[in-house]
Amino acid sequence: MSIETIHTTQQPINVTASALKQLKRIFEEQNMSADQGLRIGVKGGGCSGFSYVMGFDNQKEKDEVFEIDGLKVFVERAHAIYLLGIEIDWEDDLNNRGFTFKNPNAKETCGCGTSFSA
């Protein structure tokens, strides 16, 4: 089975420079292959209805594929409506350390920052 790569004309997800630096570091530390990329999606659950999913994976048939500064990004087409325009950032300060999600499509978010309703 061959998977066709579809490249979008608009980058649906924004990744800040600090988040990109951390993602590339993790990619290298985990010895990921050149075929793998960053998967970003949503799943039901969390205190507001949906939770973000992010991790390294292989491309699947239903994925939209785009590239951010050499990093392949996979988003399942069905998830794109919830993620269009999202910004992923990396924070490293006294109160918070980790990836944060700023989603313009979220009607509500919770205090943990990883759950939203649409």
Secondary structure, 3 states (H helix, E strand, C coil): CCCCCCECCCCCEEECHHHHHHHHHHHHHCCCCCCEEEEEEEEECCCCCEEEEEEEEECCCCEEEEEECCEEEEEEHHHHHHHCCEEEEEEECCCCEEEEEECCCCCEECCCCCEEEC
